Amino acid sequence: MLPGIRSCKGEEPNFPTKWQAVIFRNYGFVRGERIAAVLGCDGETVRREAKRLGLAEEEEATVAVWEKRGYITIIRNNWFLLPYGQMETLLGVTEEKLEFLLANEDFLSLKLGGFKPQCEEVKYLPLNGEEERETEELRKTILSCGGSGRERRAFDFFGGFSGKGGERTPPHADGARVVHGYLTPCGDPFSVGSEDYLPDVLLGEYARQGVNGLWFHGLLSALSPYPFDEEASRGYQSRRKELKNLIARCRKYGIRVYLYLNEPRGLPKNKIGRYRKLIGRTEGDLAGLCIERKEVEEYLYGAVKDLLTEVRGLGGIMTITMSENLTHCNYRPQNNCPVCRNVPPEASAAKVNNIFMRAVRDSGTDCELIANLWGWSSFMGWTEEQTMRGIELLDRDVSVLCVSEYDLGIVKGGIESRIIDYSIGNPGPSEISRKIFEKAGAEGHKVYAKIQINNSWECSAVPYMPVYDLVFEHVRRLKELGVRDYFLTWTLGGFPSPATGLVDGLLREGKSFRLDGWYRETFGKNGEAVQSAARYFSEGLKEYPFSIDSLYFSPKTLGPANLWSLTPDEKQSCMVCYSYDDYEKWISPYPYEVYVTQYKKLLSLWEKGTEILEKIGEEEAGETLLYAKAAYLHFKSDLLQTEFSRCKRDVPGNAAEIRRILKEEEEIVFRLLGIVGKAPAVGFETSNHYFYTERNLAEKIVNVRKIGERLDSEFPSDGTLSVTDERTPVC
């Protein structure tokens, strides 16, 4: 079901009318006729008003790409503008399809706050005289932001790749190196042709960089008959056909295909019907299917076996059994199932994997089963003894995957904490991960390490951060432990970057590998400069004030595209999405002064690295410099919004400081605008699509200047430069 509707403070208006916001955020991304249908006017009116706002004419091909590949961006941009009905019209989807997207696109509904803000229908009305005058001033500001060239280049990521990867040595000859495809959908990837998100040029580049595995989200009910809700498995045969095609395409490049399955999925209680006796754990309107029930076990076994029997050649299935989705009754603490509430969670988690393993074995294929131990940890209430016991309970043919840096102890600014989830700035392995690798190996299991090599939620808006020293150190340590098989990314980080080649070289060459030699080979005459710059970037990222809260709730994800408000927001920041003014949430466990100081250390070191690359020139430094600059601007915006959120608690007393923050924020928005026009990958992450477009950044300029005007009106300055004064865009 759709997230519930809740009344909350909406966005402060940046346009004379709300319908102008709808046009501004959607024209060129959604067909003009759909926008007209939403607003209750005709297409000509939409085109006229878009032009009045300074927007270029829509291009049919560009709109088609956005509707196919950027629908999450469109949803996010309208979440606070339109009610459900108008959003469905805008997207051209049914209520059921929107429900599916929100539930299955990597927890999209959670990222949007877990509820739908109450919105009144937005309808077009002709502008009055004052609104026309305001719109003309607005148009000047929008045009000063550089037009809309970025939208036309969106998703154009692979023009520099040769696509001549060819078939390499047999997969896994020197270890598995598995990534998530950079453009691969996270909701229903097998409902569309893989050529759409995995072009041959990208597969060839993956092969050239040493990638020999790609993993994909799978939903068992969409790939096999599903007796508990037959509607959910409609079209499963066509998905299987597409999966077969994908396997064949990847095989040409020496790449194997892995499915990520998180099962058995819970169901809305109103869909259980005659299977009510199988209900286990319940949470609100959702009901889990208890795996202690014979019928549920038989379903899991049969669905997996049937899939593998028909779809031959699958490289592997990777499971997560302690996750965000309601699956088995012990997937989280406080099991309320009347049948298995006294079963230890490690027994339930192992049982799901063992059912899968039996199905894999009986299918007669060489498909590998990989148990991802994410959540087999204190984060989910497990003791170390339970983790080790869970490994002992696994079928010996099950491979074990562990997040290398999980629970690593860290100290930032004198504050002790631990890594939860994953990090590039704090290379593993942790002590508990070492123990898991050793225990799993001793029990006869093949071992995988899960790491991040390109980016992480520390900064997900760039395809990779050039922190190669940290990647080298992490893989070197794991290699010394005997780990030879890797998942190198989660959903984020799948860009075929120089770091991918670094890992390939290190794992292939072993002790003969030299980092300085790799820099020279990869970056030619600029190798020494890139190495020096990367050293500063690596040292800078170590200073990042890491915590699970800063990863997911701080402003750095949308960065300069976050809209600000001078009055209290009254909303809680959302996971890798909107950030408001509840800065205490994202700086935890750090005191404000420590959080700010750590960011200033990071930025200072990052500036030194950037200066080195700027000396060799943008043309020579290329995307390394552009991505480093973009990451810097996201980090800087996090710092500025943290300061702004604190200062606005006392606007009269902090008016001068707020003016300084507004000026700096406007400057970095202009700098980011200069970068995104040259680097279409900046701002994109596959499970969120584009965090922002040029249009969002232009609206932020409008937003900042309106706050400045209000500040100047209510608390006149002492004559220093006003935030509303003209500024020149800089890169």
C-alpha positions in Angstrom: 0.0 0.0 0.0 1.0 3.6 -0.5 2.7 5.4 2.4 0.2 7.2 4.6 -0.5 10.9 4.1 0.6 13.3 6.9 0.1 17.0 7.4 3.5 18.7 7.8 5.2 22.0 6.9 5.6 22.2 3.2 8.3 23.8 1.2 8.6 27.6 1.4 7.7 29.0 -2.0 10.5 29.9 -4.4 8.0 30.8 -7.2 5.1 33.3 -7.4 2.7 30.3 -7.8 2.9 26.6 -7.0 2.0 25.6 -10.5 5.2 27.4 -11.7 7.2 25.1 -9.4 5.5 22.1 -11.1 6.5 23.4 -14.5 10.0 24.4 -13.5 10.9 21.0 -11.9 9.3 18.9 -14.6 9.4 20.6 -18.0 12.0 18.8 -20.2 11.9 15.8 -17.9 8.2 14.8 -18.4 6.2 15.3 -21.5 4.5 18.7 -21.6 1.1 17.1 -22.3 1.3 15.2 -19.0 2.2 18.4 -17.1 -0.8 20.0 -18.8 -3.0 17.2 -17.7 -1.8 17.6 -14.2 -2.4 21.4 -14.1 -5.7 21.3 -16.0 -4.5 23.4 -19.0 -3.2 22.7 -22.5 0.2 21.9 -23.8 0.7 25.3 -25.4 0.1 27.0 -22.0 2.8 24.8 -20.4 5.3 25.6 -23.2 4.5 29.4 -22.9 4.9 29.5 -19.2 8.1 27.4 -19.3 9.6 29.9 -21.7 8.5 32.7 -19.4 10.6 31.0 -16.7 13.6 30.9 -18.9 13.5 27.2 -19.8 14.6 25.8 -23.1 12.1 24.0 -25.4 11.6 20.3 -24.5 13.3 17.7 -26.6 11.4 14.5 -27.1 14.4 12.2 -27.0 15.6 13.8 -23.7 12.2 13.5 -22.1 12.0 9.8 -23.1 15.3 9.1 -21.4 14.3 10.8 -18.2 11.0 9.0 -18.0 12.8 5.7 -18.5 15.9 6.3 -16.3 15.1 9.2 -14.1 11.7 8.5 -12.6 13.0 8.5 -9.0 14.3 12.0 -9.5 10.9 13.0 -10.8 9.2 11.4 -7.8 11.5 13.1 -5.3 11.1 16.5 -7.0 7.3 16.4 -6.7 6.9 14.6 -3.3 6.1 17.9 -1.6 4.3 19.5 -4.5 1.6 17.1 -5.7 -0.9 14.7 -4.2 -0.8 11.0 -5.2 -3.3 11.3 -8.0 -1.5 14.1 -9.8 1.8 12.3 -9.3 0.4 9.2 -11.0 -0.8 11.4 -13.9 2.6 13.1 -14.1 4.5 9.8 -14.2 1.9 8.0 -16.4 1.6 5.1 -13.9 -1.2 3.4 -12.0 -1.5 3.5 -8.3 -0.3 -0.1 -8.1 2.8 0.8 -10.2 3.6 3.8 -8.0 3.1 1.5 -4.9 5.6 -1.0 -6.4 8.2 1.7 -7.1 8.0 3.1 -3.6 8.2 -0.3 -2.0 10.9 -2.0 -4.2 13.2 0.7 -5.5 15.7 0.2 -2.7 13.4 1.5 0.1 12.4 4.6 -1.8 9.4 5.3 0.5 11.7 5.2 3.5 14.1 7.7 1.8 11.2 10.0 1.2 10.4 10.0 4.9 8.1 7.0 5.2 5.0 9.2 4.6 3.4 11.3 1.9 3.1 15.0 2.8 -0.4 16.2 2.4 -0.6 18.3 -0.8 -3.5 20.2 -2.3 -4.2 19.7 -6.0 -2.2 22.2 -8.1 -4.0 23.9 -11.0 -3.0 26.5 -13.5 -4.4 30.1 -13.1 -3.2 33.0 -15.2 -0.7 35.3 -13.5 -1.7 38.6 -12.2 0.4 41.8 -12.7 2.5 41.4 -9.6 3.2 37.7 -10.3 4.3 38.6 -13.8 6.8 41.1 -12.5 8.1 38.6 -10.0 8.4 36.0 -12.7 10.4 38.3 -14.9 12.9 38.8 -12.1 13.0 35.1 -11.5 13.7 34.5 -15.1 16.8 36.7 -15.0 18.1 34.7 -12.0 17.4 31.4 -13.8 19.1 32.5 -17.0 22.2 33.6 -14.9 22.6 30.0 -13.8 23.6 28.9 -17.3 20.6 27.4 -19.0 19.6 23.7 -19.1 22.5 22.0 -21.0 22.9 19.4 -18.2 19.5 17.9 -18.8 20.4 17.2 -22.5 23.6 15.3 -21.5 22.0 13.4 -18.6 22.9 9.7 -18.5 25.6 10.2 -21.1 28.3 8.4 -19.0 30.3 6.1 -21.2 31.4 8.1 -24.2 35.1 7.7 -23.3 35.0 3.9 -23.1 36.3 1.8 -26.0 34.0 -1.1 -25.3 36.9 -3.5 -26.4 37.0 -5.6 -23.3 36.7 -8.9 -25.0 36.6 -12.2 -23.2 39.2 -12.5 -20.4 40.5 -15.4 -18.5 37.8 -17.8 -17.2 35.7 -16.1 -14.5 37.2 -16.6 -11.0 40.5 -17.9 -12.3 42.1 -15.4 -9.9 39.2 -14.6 -7.6 35.7 -13.1 -8.0 35.4 -9.3 -8.4 31.7 -8.5 -8.4 30.0 -5.1 -8.8 26.5 -3.7 -9.2 26.0 -2.2 -12.7 26.3 1.5 -12.7 22.9 2.0 -14.4 21.2 -1.2 -13.3 17.7 -0.7 -11.8 17.1 -1.7 -8.2 13.4 -2.5 -8.5 12.5 -4.8 -11.4 15.6 -5.1 -13.6 14.4 -8.0 -15.7 11.2 -6.3 -16.8 13.2 -4.4 -19.4 16.0 -5.3 -21.8 19.5 -5.3 -20.3 20.9 -3.5 -23.3 19.1 -0.5 -21.9 21.1 -0.3 -18.7 24.1 -2.5 -19.5 25.3 -1.5 -23.0 28.1 -3.5 -24.6 30.4 -0.6 -24.2 30.0 -0.8 -20.4 30.3 -4.6 -20.3 33.5 -4.3 -22.3 34.9 -1.7 -19.9 34.1 -3.8 -16.9 35.9 -6.8 -18.5 38.9 -4.5 -19.3 39.1 -3.4 -15.7 39.0 -7.0 -14.3 35.3 -7.2 -13.2 34.1 -10.8 -13.7 30.7 -10.6 -11.9 27.6 -8.4 -11.8 24.9 -8.6 -9.2 21.2 -7.7 -9.6 18.3 -7.3 -7.3 15.8 -10.1 -7.6 12.4 -10.7 -6.3 11.5 -14.4 -6.1 7.8 -13.8 -6.5 8.6 -12.0 -9.8 10.8 -14.8 -11.1 8.9 -17.9 -10.1 5.2 -18.8 -9.5 4.0 -17.3 -6.2 1.1 -19.2 -4.7 0.4 -16.6 -2.0 -0.4 -13.8 -4.4 -0.5 -15.0 -8.0 -0.7 -11.4 -9.3 2.8 -10.8 -8.0 4.3 -13.4 -10.3 2.5 -12.2 -13.5 5.1 -12.0 -16.2 7.7 -14.2 -14.5 8.4 -16.1 -17.7 9.2 -13.0 -19.6 11.6 -12.0 -16.8 13.2 -15.4 -16.9 13.7 -14.9 -20.6 15.4 -11.6 -20.1 17.6 -13.1 -17.4 18.7 -15.7 -19.8 19.5 -13.0 -22.3 21.5 -11.1 -19.7 23.5 -14.2 -18.7 24.4 -14.9 -22.4 25.4 -11.2 -23.0 27.6 -11.1 -19.9 29.2 -14.5 -20.7 30.8 -13.0 -23.9 32.8 -10.8 -21.6 33.8 -13.4 -19.0 31.3 -11.9 -16.6 29.0 -14.0 -14.4 25.5 -12.9 -13.2 24.5 -13.0 -9.5 21.0 -12.5 -8.1 20.5 -10.9 -4.7 17.4 -12.5 -3.0 15.9 -11.3 0.2 13.3 -13.9 1.0 10.6 -14.9 1.9 9.0 -11.5 1.5 6.2 -10.5 3.8 2.7 -9.7 2.4 0.0 -7.2 3.2 -2.4 -8.9 5.6 -5.3 -8.3 3.2 -3.6 -10.5 0.6 -2.9 -13.5 2.7 -6.4 -15.0 2.2 -6.6 -18.7 2.6 -2.9 -18.8 3.6 -3.7 -17.1 6.9 -2.4 -20.1 8.9 1.1 -19.5 7.5 1.4 -16.0 9.0 4.3 -15.6 11.4 5.7 -12.3 12.5 3.4 -9.3 12.0 4.2 -5.6 11.8 1.4 -3.2 11.2 -0.4 -4.1 8.0 2.4 -6.6 7.0 2.6 -10.3 7.7 5.6 -12.5 7.4 5.5 -16.1 6.2 6.9 -18.4 8.9 9.7 -20.7 7.6 8.9 -23.2 10.3 5.7 -23.9 8.4 6.3 -26.8 5.9 4.4 -25.0 3.1 6.7 -22.0 3.3 9.8 -24.1 3.3 8.5 -26.0 0.3 7.7 -22.8 -1.5 11.2 -21.4 -1.1 12.8 -24.7 -2.1 10.5 -25.1 -5.1 10.7 -21.5 -6.4 14.5 -21.5 -6.3 14.9 -24.9 -7.8 12.4 -24.2 -10.6 14.2 -20.9 -11.4 17.6 -22.5 -11.6 16.4 -25.5 -13.5 15.1 -23.3 -16.3 17.6 -20.5 -16.2 20.9 -22.2 -16.6 24.3 -20.5 -16.2 23.5 -18.2 -13.3 26.8 -17.5 -11.5 25.3 -17.3 -8.0 22.6 -16.2 -5.6 23.6 -13.8 -2.8 21.2 -13.7 0.2 20.7 -11.3 3.0 18.7 -12.8 5.9 18.8 -10.0 8.4 17.7 -6.9 6.5 15.3 -4.0 6.2 12.6 -6.1 4.5 10.2 -8.2 6.5 11.2 -11.8 5.6 11.6 -14.7 8.1 10.2 -14.0 11.6 13.6 -13.5 13.2 14.8 -10.9 10.6 14.8 -8.4 13.4 14.7 -8.7 17.2 11.5 -9.1 19.2 10.0 -11.9 17.2 6.2 -12.1 17.8 5.5 -15.2 15.8 3.5 -17.8 17.8 5.3 -20.6 16.2 9.0 -19.7 16.1 9.4 -16.9 18.6 11.7 -19.1 20.7 13.9 -20.2 17.8 17.3 -18.4 17.9 17.7 -15.9 15.1 20.9 -17.5 13.9 19.0 -20.8 13.4 16.4 -19.0 11.3 19.0 -17.2 9.2 21.0 -20.3 8.6 17.8 -22.3 7.8 16.8 -19.9 5.0 20.3 -20.3 3.4 20.2 -24.0 3.8 16.8 -24.3 2.1 18.3 -22.3 -0.8 21.4 -24.4 -0.9 19.4 -27.6 -1.1 17.4 -26.2 -4.0 20.7 -25.1 -5.8 22.2 -28.5 -5.3 19.1 -30.3 -6.5 18.8 -28.1 -9.6 22.0 -29.7 -11.0 23.7 -26.4 -11.8 27.0 -24.9 -10.7 25.3 -21.8 -9.3 27.0 -20.6 -6.1 25.1 -19.7 -3.0 26.6 -16.8 -1.0 25.3 -15.9 2.4 25.8 -12.2 3.1 26.2 -11.9 6.9 25.1 -8.3 6.9 23.1 -8.0 10.1 24.5 -11.1 11.7 25.9 -8.7 14.3 25.4 -6.6 17.4 23.6 -4.0 15.1 20.7 -6.6 15.0 21.2 -7.7 18.6 23.4 -10.7 18.0 26.3 -11.7 20.2 29.6 -12.8 18.7 28.8 -16.3 19.9 25.5 -16.3 17.9 27.4 -15.1 14.7 29.8 -18.0 15.1 27.0 -20.4 15.8 25.2 -19.3 12.7 28.2 -20.0 10.6 28.4 -23.5 12.1 24.8 -24.1 11.2 25.3 -23.3 7.5 25.5 -26.0 4.9 29.3 -26.4 4.1 28.6 -25.6 0.4 27.3 -22.1 1.3 29.9 -19.4 0.7 30.2 -16.6 3.3 30.3 -12.9 2.6 31.2 -10.4 5.2 31.4 -6.6 5.2 35.1 -6.1 5.9 35.1 -2.9 7.9 31.9 -3.6 10.0 32.3 -2.8 13.7 35.8 -1.3 13.2 36.7 1.0 16.1 37.5 4.5 15.1 38.4 7.8 16.7 37.6 11.2 15.2 38.4 14.4 17.0 38.8 12.4 20.2 35.4 10.8 19.9 35.4 7.0 19.9 32.8 5.2 17.8 32.4 2.2 15.5 31.7 1.6 11.8 28.2 0.4 11.0 27.6 -0.5 7.3 30.6 0.4 5.2 33.3 3.0 4.7 36.1 3.9 2.3 37.7 6.4 4.7 38.2 3.7 7.4 39.7 0.6 5.7 39.1 -2.8 7.3 39.1 -5.5 8.1 37.7 -5.1 11.6 38.5 -7.6 14.4 35.1 -9.3 14.1 35.4 -9.6 10.4 38.8 -11.2 10.8 37.2 -13.7 13.1 34.4 -14.4 10.7 36.8 -15.0 7.8 38.8 -17.4 10.0 35.8 -19.2 11.3 34.1 -19.6 7.9 37.4 -20.8 6.4 37.9 -23.3 9.2 34.3 -24.6 8.7 35.1 -25.2 5.0 33.2 -22.2 3.5 34.5 -20.1 0.6 34.9 -16.6 1.8 34.1 -13.2 0.2 34.9 -9.7 1.5 32.4 -6.9 0.8 34.1 -3.5 0.4 33.6 -0.2 -1.4 36.3 1.0 -3.8 34.7 3.9 -5.7 32.3 5.7 -3.4 30.2 5.1 -0.4 27.5 7.0 1.5 30.4 9.1 2.7 29.9 10.8 -0.7 27.6 9.0 -3.1 27.0 11.9 -5.6 30.3 11.3 -7.5 31.0 8.1 -9.4 34.2 7.7 -7.5 36.5 9.5 -5.1 40.2 9.5 -6.0 41.3 8.0 -2.7 43.3 5.2 -4.2 45.7 4.9 -1.2 42.8 3.8 1.0 41.6 1.3 -1.5 45.1 -0.1 -1.9 45.5 -0.4 1.8 42.2 -2.2 2.4 42.7 -4.8 -0.3 46.3 -5.4 0.7 45.2 -6.2 4.2 42.5 -8.6 3.1 44.9 -10.2 0.6 47.3 -10.9 3.4 44.5 -12.7 5.2 44.1 -14.9 2.2 40.8 -13.4 1.0 40.7 -13.6 -2.8 37.0 -13.1 -3.7 35.3 -9.8 -3.5 32.0 -7.9 -3.8 33.5 -4.5 -4.6 30.3 -2.4 -4.4 26.8 -2.3 -3.0 24.2 -0.5 -5.3 26.5 2.5 -5.3 30.0 2.5 -6.6 29.6 0.5 -9.9 31.4 2.9 -12.2 34.4 1.3 -14.0 36.9 3.7 -12.5 40.7 3.5 -12.1 40.1 2.0 -8.7 38.6 -1.1 -10.3 41.8 -1.5 -12.3 43.9 -1.0 -9.2 42.1 -3.8 -7.4 42.5 -6.1 -10.5 46.3 -5.3 -10.7 46.9 -5.9 -7.0 45.0 -9.2 -6.9 46.6 -10.4 -10.1 50.2 -9.4 -9.4 50.4 -9.9 -5.7 53.7 -9.0 -4.0 55.1 -7.7 -7.3 52.5 -5.0 -7.5 53.8 -1.4 -6.8 51.4 1.5 -6.2 53.7 4.1 -7.7 54.1 2.0 -10.8 50.3 1.7 -11.1 50.0 5.5 -10.9 52.5 5.9 -13.7 50.9 3.2 -15.8 47.4 4.5 -15.3 48.0 8.3 -15.4 51.1 8.5 -17.6 53.2 11.7 -17.2 50.7 12.9 -14.6 51.1 9.8 -12.4 53.2 11.5 -9.8 50.9 14.5 -9.5 47.8 12.3 -9.2 49.5 10.2 -6.6 50.4 13.3 -4.5 46.8 14.6 -4.8 45.3 11.3 -4.0 47.4 11.1 -0.8 45.8 14.4 0.4 42.3 13.2 -0.6 42.9 9.9 1.3 44.1 11.7 4.4 41.2 14.1 4.1 38.6 11.4 3.9 40.0 9.8 7.1 38.9 13.0 8.9 35.3 12.6 7.8 33.1 12.6 11.0 31.8 9.1 10.3 28.7 7.7 11.9 25.6 5.9 10.7 23.7 9.1 11.2 26.1 11.3 9.3 26.1 8.7 6.4 22.4 8.7 6.0 20.9 11.9 7.3 23.5 14.7 6.8 23.1 17.2 4.0 26.0 16.0 1.9 24.0 13.6 -0.3 21.8 16.2 -2.1 24.5 18.7 -1.0 24.0 22.1 -2.6 20.6 21.1 -3.9 19.1 20.9 -0.5 16.5 23.7 -0.1 16.8 25.8 3.0 14.3 27.7 5.2 14.9 30.5 7.6 12.0 29.3 9.8 12.0 25.9 11.6 11.4 23.0 9.3 9.6 20.8 11.9 10.5 17.7 9.9 13.1 14.9 10.4 15.9 14.4 7.8 15.4 11.3 5.6 17.8 8.6 4.6 20.1 9.8 1.7 17.4 12.3 0.7 16.0 15.5 2.2 18.0 17.1 5.0 16.3 19.8 7.1 17.5 21.6 10.2 17.6 18.8 12.8 21.4 18.9 12.7 21.7 17.2 16.1 20.4 14.0 14.3 23.2 13.9 11.7 26.2 15.1 13.8 25.6 12.4 16.5 27.7 11.1 18.3 30.0 14.2 17.8 29.6 17.5 19.6 28.8 20.3 17.2 32.3 21.8 17.5 34.0 18.4 16.8 31.8 17.8 13.7 32.6 21.2 12.3 36.3 20.9 13.1 36.6 17.5 11.4 34.9 18.8 8.3 37.3 21.8 8.2 40.3 19.3 8.4 38.8 17.3 5.6 38.2 20.4 3.4 41.7 21.8 4.0 43.4 18.5 2.9 41.0 18.2 -0.1 41.9 21.7 -1.2 45.6 20.8 -1.2 44.9 17.8 -3.4 42.8 19.9 -5.7 45.5 22.5 -6.1 48.0 19.9 -7.3 45.6 18.7 -10.0 44.7 22.2 -11.0 48.4 22.9 -11.7 48.5 20.2 -14.4 45.3 21.7 -15.9 41.7 20.5 -16.2 42.2 19.0 -19.6 45.1 16.8 -18.3 43.6 16.0 -14.9 40.2 15.3 -16.5 37.5 13.6 -14.5 39.8 13.0 -11.5 39.8 16.7 -10.9 36.1 17.2 -11.7 35.0 14.5 -9.3 37.3 15.6 -6.6 35.9 19.2 -6.9 32.3 17.9 -6.8 33.0 15.8 -3.7 34.6 18.8 -2.1 31.5 20.9 -2.8 29.2 18.3 -1.3 31.3 18.1 1.9 31.4 21.9 2.1 27.6 22.2 1.7 27.2 19.7 4.6 29.3 21.9 6.8 27.4 25.1 5.7 24.0 23.6 6.2 25.1 22.3 9.6 26.2 25.8 10.5 23.1 27.4 9.0 20.8 25.0 10.9 22.4 25.9 14.2 22.5 29.7 13.5 18.8 29.9 12.5 17.9 28.9 16.1 18.6 32.5 16.9 18.3 34.5 13.6 18.6 38.0 15.2 21.7 37.1 17.1 23.3 35.3 14.1 22.2 37.4 11.2 25.7 38.4 10.2 26.9 34.7 10.3 23.9 33.6 8.3 24.7 36.2 5.6 28.2 34.7 5.4 26.8 31.2 5.1 24.4 32.2 2.4 27.1 33.8 0.3 29.3 30.8 0.6 26.5 28.4 -0.3 25.5 30.4 -3.3 29.1 30.4 -4.5 29.4 26.6 -4.2 26.1 26.1 -6.1 27.5 28.1 -9.0 30.7 26.1 -8.8 28.8 22.9 -8.9 26.7 24.2 -11.9 30.0 24.7 -13.7 31.0 21.1 -13.1 27.8 19.2 -13.9 27.7 20.7 -17.3 31.0 19.0 -18.0 30.5 15.8 -16.0 27.1 14.2 -16.5 27.9 11.5 -13.9 28.0 14.0 -11.0 24.9 13.8 -8.9 23.9 10.3 -10.2 23.6 7.1 -8.1 21.8 4.1 -9.5 19.4 3.5 -6.6 18.4 7.2 -6.4 18.9 8.2 -10.0 20.0 11.9 -10.1 20.0 13.5 -6.7 19.6 16.8 -8.5 19.5 18.4 -11.9 20.8 21.8 -13.1 17.2 22.9 -12.5 17.4 22.0 -8.8 20.6 23.9 -8.4 19.1 26.9 -10.1 16.2 26.8 -7.7 18.6 26.7 -4.8 20.1 30.0 -6.1 16.5 31.4 -6.0 16.0 29.9 -2.6 19.2 31.4 -1.1 18.5 34.8 -2.5 14.9 34.8 -1.2 16.3 34.0 2.3 18.8 36.8 1.9 16.1 39.2 0.9 14.0 38.3 3.9 17.0 38.6 6.2 17.9 42.0 4.8 14.3 43.1 5.3 13.9 41.9 8.8 17.4 42.4 10.1 19.2 45.1 8.0 22.9 44.5 7.6 25.7 47.0 8.4 26.4 47.7 4.7 28.6 44.7 3.9 28.0 42.7 0.7 24.4 41.4 0.5 23.7 37.9 -0.6 21.4 39.3 -3.3 24.2 41.1 -5.0 25.2 39.8 -8.4 27.8 37.0 -8.5 29.8 35.6 -11.3 29.6 31.8 -11.8 32.9 30.0 -11.1 34.0 26.4 -11.6 
